[in-house]
Amino acid sequence: MKSSWLILVGCALLAGCSNDDHQDIRNWMQDQAKDMRGRVPPLPTIKTFPVVDYDNGGLVDPFASSKLEPERRGGGKNRPDMNRRREPLEAYPLETLKMVGMMMSGGRPVALIQADKTIYQARVGNYLGQNFGVITKITDGEITLKELIEDSNGDWIERVSTMQLQEQEAKK
């Protein structure tokens, strides 16, 4: 019953709005529209540029491999052998490796290196770390190695590093 009442009231309101009582507003709108004109500015003139022939016959190809990777200066005598087979301890940064011991095998010193939870044996001449480090000396308390580092000019420079024996803490 209420919904039919609402429909009746809605229809009455719509019927009241349909009169032609707004003729004065329509007349005012027509008067205002008489003087209005759309103004579109003219398009700018297109400038013509002289035609220039491009001849790239004598120029260097910008995508040539020499441009993408410039030739290295120097570094010839210290350059590491990139084609040699990598050793297991070269997969770890030098800071993560620990010297945990040293023993003698056949009269030659052998260092015990811990990487993660695995113990490796390393001798003089073995590679260690990610900077092409070669072990040059093993003593009771440390390993000496020679690393090759590439500088900003592309030259390979030698750096001597040491790895100290890590003492075990006594468990209580």
Secondary structure, 3 states (H helix, E strand, C coil): CHHHHHHHHHHHHHHHHCCCCCHHHHHHHHHHHHCCCCCCCCCCCCCCCCCCCCCCCCCCCCCCHHHHCCCCCCCCCCCCCCCCCCCHHHHCCHHHCEEEEEEEECCEEEEEEEECCEEEEECCCCEECCCCEEEEEECCCEEEEEEEEECCCCCEEEEEEEEEECCCCCCC
